[in-house]
Amino acid sequence: MTRIALVTAIAAAGLDDDLAPLLDACAKAGMAVQVRAWDDPTVGWGRFDAAILRSPWDYVPRLSEFLQWCERVSAQTQLVNPLPVVRWNTDKHYLAELESRGVPVVATRFVEPDMEPLPALQAFLAEHADAAEFVVKPAVGAGSKDAQRYARSQEFAAANHVARLLDADRSAMLQPYLASVDRDGETALMFFAGRFSHAIRKGPLLRPDEGPTSHLFAAEAITARTPQADEIALAQRVMQAAHEALALPEPLAYARVDLIRDADGTPRLLELELCEPSLFFAHSAGSAERFAAVLAQALQRAHA
């Protein structure tokens, strides 16, 4: 029987709503599945046929340690999604690469640790003179942690936020806050083995004058959503661009494409989640079973 490790983190114990339905679906598909934390030094990863990254959500402040763990595990078993994908996707500079490949992304300026925060922010605000609000967040981040929404009048507070990130040797990101998020939320589209599975709506996460979450991730308001045709088309375009950028031999086992609409109503890429995204099985009947079938088929091919 195929042995699978669903990878979480000690700090995320009990927080991943996807684990229970996925455990059940994998068991029904004939796979022996166990939940194991990446930061538990007692786990023998070579005992598993594959390790599926699901909720190692504390990796952000421990990125170097986490990537080293991924490298070690990749030498012992099959890591899903694979190491080159994880390295690329844990740093949101990938947005610039996808934009260079023609993907419409939310306008983003990266501020690097050797730059001055206030002049960089002022240049961004001059470039986006019509943006009433904007967002500061780290280039390596997850769950909206260390992200905050600002009004233009809060320029100095925002510059201090950028400075704190840079002082910690973290790259920062500046993006206009698109008003459509307050009305429509985000659309997140799930793909298994390159095929669209289901979608959800995320309600707005960043509130005015509300600081970054102190928790592992910000609480989300999730509902099922039927995506529009232009959203599916863009998500497929994003997947193709990522496939080309990474020179992948086959479609990834899982991916989540997060989209929001700009002032003209055009969908734009906010994030592409290929490392450890929530897949929201509870909001689409049969989705956990579809994912388990993809895993079973991928492992059969790998061990044929």
C-alpha positions in Angstrom: 0.0 0.0 0.0 1.3 3.5 -0.9 2.3 5.4 2.2 1.7 9.2 2.1 2.7 11.9 4.6 0.5 15.0 4.6 3.0 17.7 5.8 1.8 20.3 8.4 3.7 22.2 11.1 3.7 21.8 14.9 2.3 25.4 15.1 -0.5 24.5 12.7 -1.9 21.5 14.6 -5.6 21.5 14.3 -5.8 24.6 12.0 -5.9 22.9 8.6 -9.5 22.2 7.7 -8.4 20.4 4.5 -6.7 17.5 6.4 -9.8 15.6 7.6 -11.5 15.3 4.2 -8.2 14.5 2.5 -7.3 11.8 4.9 -10.7 10.2 4.3 -10.4 10.5 0.5 -6.8 9.1 0.4 -7.8 6.1 2.6 -10.7 5.4 0.2 -8.3 5.6 -2.7 -6.2 2.9 -1.1 -3.4 5.0 0.3 -2.0 4.8 3.8 -1.9 8.4 5.0 -0.4 10.0 8.1 -0.2 13.7 9.1 3.3 14.7 10.1 4.9 18.0 11.0 7.9 19.2 8.9 9.6 20.5 12.0 9.2 17.3 14.0 12.8 15.9 14.1 11.6 12.4 15.0 9.8 11.7 11.6 11.5 9.3 9.3 10.5 10.7 5.9 12.1 7.9 3.9 9.4 5.6 5.2 6.9 7.4 3.0 6.4 7.1 -0.8 5.6 10.8 -1.0 5.4 13.9 1.2 2.6 16.2 0.3 3.0 19.8 1.5 -0.3 20.8 3.0 0.0 23.3 5.9 3.6 24.0 6.9 2.4 27.5 7.6 5.1 28.7 9.9 7.8 28.5 7.3 7.9 32.3 6.6 10.3 33.3 9.5 12.1 30.0 9.0 12.4 30.0 5.2 16.0 28.9 5.0 15.4 26.1 7.5 12.3 25.1 5.7 13.9 25.0 2.2 16.8 23.0 3.7 14.2 20.5 5.1 12.6 20.3 1.6 16.0 19.5 0.1 16.7 16.8 2.6 13.2 15.2 2.2 13.4 15.4 -1.6 16.5 13.1 -1.4 14.5 10.6 0.7 11.1 10.6 -1.0 8.9 12.3 -3.5 8.1 15.9 -2.5 4.8 17.3 -3.8 4.9 19.9 -5.2 8.6 19.5 -5.9 11.6 21.4 -4.5 12.2 23.8 -7.5 8.6 24.9 -7.4 8.7 25.5 -3.7 11.9 27.6 -3.9 10.3 29.7 -6.7 6.9 30.1 -5.2 7.8 31.0 -1.6 9.1 34.4 -2.8 6.6 36.7 -4.5 9.2 38.0 -6.9 7.7 35.3 -9.1 5.0 37.9 -9.9 7.5 40.0 -11.8 8.5 36.9 -13.9 4.9 36.1 -14.7 4.3 39.7 -15.7 7.3 39.5 -18.0 5.6 36.6 -19.6 2.4 38.6 -20.3 0.3 37.7 -17.3 -1.8 40.7 -16.0 -0.8 41.0 -12.3 -1.8 43.5 -9.7 0.6 46.4 -10.1 3.5 45.7 -7.8 6.7 47.6 -6.8 9.3 45.6 -4.9 11.4 47.4 -2.3 14.7 45.7 -1.6 16.7 45.7 1.7 19.4 48.1 0.2 16.8 50.7 -0.8 15.5 53.7 1.1 11.9 53.1 2.2 10.4 56.5 2.0 11.7 57.5 -1.4 10.6 54.1 -2.8 7.1 54.6 -1.3 6.8 58.1 -2.7 7.9 57.0 -6.1 5.2 54.3 -6.0 2.5 56.7 -4.9 3.5 59.1 -7.7 3.2 56.3 -10.2 -0.2 55.4 -8.9 -1.7 58.8 -8.3 -5.3 57.5 -8.6 -4.9 54.9 -5.8 -6.7 56.1 -2.7 -5.3 53.2 -0.7 -2.4 50.8 -1.0 -1.0 47.7 0.6 2.4 47.0 2.2 3.4 43.4 2.6 6.5 41.2 2.6 7.7 39.4 -0.5 8.0 36.3 1.6 4.8 36.0 3.5 1.7 33.9 3.9 -1.8 34.2 5.4 -1.7 38.1 5.2 0.7 38.1 8.1 2.7 41.4 8.2 0.4 42.9 5.5 -1.4 46.1 6.1 -3.7 48.5 4.2 -3.0 52.2 4.2 -4.6 55.5 3.0 -2.4 57.9 1.1 -2.4 60.2 4.1 -0.6 57.4 6.1 2.5 57.7 4.0 4.9 57.9 7.0 3.3 55.0 8.9 3.5 52.9 5.7 7.2 53.9 5.2 7.9 52.8 8.7 6.3 49.5 8.0 8.5 49.1 4.9 11.5 50.1 6.9 10.8 47.4 9.5 10.7 44.8 6.8 13.9 46.0 5.2 15.7 46.2 8.6 14.8 42.5 9.0 16.5 41.8 5.6 13.1 41.2 4.0 12.0 42.6 0.6 8.7 44.5 0.7 5.9 44.8 -1.8 3.7 47.9 -2.6 0.4 47.4 -4.4 -2.6 49.6 -5.0 -5.6 48.5 -2.9 -8.2 47.6 -5.5 -11.7 48.7 -4.3 -13.4 45.8 -6.0 -12.0 43.6 -3.1 -14.4 45.2 -0.6 -17.3 44.6 -2.9 -16.5 41.3 -4.6 -13.7 39.8 -2.6 -11.1 37.5 -4.3 -11.7 34.6 -6.5 -9.5 31.6 -5.8 -9.4 28.8 -8.4 -8.1 25.4 -7.6 -6.3 23.2 -10.1 -5.4 19.5 -9.8 -3.0 18.1 -12.3 -3.5 21.2 -14.4 -7.3 20.9 -14.6 -9.7 23.3 -13.0 -11.5 21.7 -10.0 -13.5 24.4 -8.1 -13.4 28.0 -6.9 -14.2 30.0 -3.8 -14.8 33.6 -2.8 -12.5 35.1 -0.1 -14.0 38.1 1.6 -11.7 41.2 2.2 -8.9 40.5 4.7 -7.3 43.9 5.1 -9.4 46.5 7.0 -8.7 50.2 7.2 -6.6 51.1 10.3 -6.3 47.5 11.3 -2.8 46.3 11.9 -1.3 43.0 10.6 -2.7 39.8 12.2 -0.8 38.5 15.2 -1.9 34.9 14.4 -0.4 32.4 12.1 -2.8 33.5 9.4 -5.7 36.0 9.2 -9.2 34.6 9.6 -11.0 34.3 6.2 -14.6 34.5 5.2 -15.0 31.7 2.6 -18.0 30.8 0.3 -18.3 28.7 -2.8 -18.1 30.7 -6.1 -18.7 29.9 -9.7 -15.9 31.7 -11.6 -16.6 33.9 -14.6 -15.2 32.8 -18.0 -12.6 35.5 -18.0 -11.3 34.3 -14.6 -11.0 30.7 -15.7 -9.2 31.9 -18.9 -6.7 34.0 -16.9 -6.1 31.3 -14.3 -5.3 28.9 -17.2 -3.0 31.5 -18.7 -1.2 31.9 -15.3 -0.8 28.1 -15.0 0.7 27.9 -18.5 3.1 30.8 -17.8 4.3 29.2 -14.5 4.7 25.8 -16.3 6.9 27.5 -18.9 8.9 29.6 -16.3 9.7 26.4 -14.3 10.2 24.2 -17.3 8.0 21.6 -15.7 7.8 18.1 -17.3 4.1 17.7 -16.3 1.3 19.6 -14.7 1.6 20.2 -10.9 -0.5 18.1 -8.6 -2.1 21.1 -7.1 -2.2 24.9 -7.6 -4.4 27.8 -6.5 -4.8 31.0 -8.5 -6.0 34.0 -6.6 -7.5 36.8 -8.7 -9.1 40.2 -8.1 -10.6 42.7 -10.5 -9.1 46.1 -11.2 -11.0 49.4 -11.6 -11.9 48.4 -15.2 -13.3 45.1 -14.1 -10.4 43.2 -15.6 -9.2 40.2 -13.6 -5.6 40.3 -12.4 -3.4 37.9 -10.6 -2.9 38.6 -6.9 -1.1 35.4 -6.0 -0.2 32.0 -7.4 -0.1 29.4 -4.6 2.0 26.3 -5.4 3.6 25.5 -2.1 1.0 25.0 0.7 -2.3 26.5 -0.3 -5.6 25.8 1.4 -7.7 24.0 -1.1 -11.1 24.5 0.5 -12.4 20.9 0.0 -15.4 21.7 2.2 -16.8 24.1 -0.4 -16.9 21.7 -3.3 -18.4 18.2 -3.0 -16.0 15.6 -4.4 -13.0 17.9 -4.5 -11.0 15.9 -1.9 -11.7 12.7 -3.9 -10.5 14.4 -7.1 -7.3 15.5 -5.5 -6.7 12.0 -3.9 -7.2 10.5 -7.4 -4.5 12.8 -8.8 -2.1 11.9 -6.1 -2.7 8.2 -6.6 -2.2 8.4 -10.4 1.0 10.6 -10.0 2.5 8.1 -7.5 1.6 5.1 -9.8 3.5 6.8 -12.7 6.5 7.7 -10.4 6.8 4.1 -9.2 6.0 2.3 -12.5 
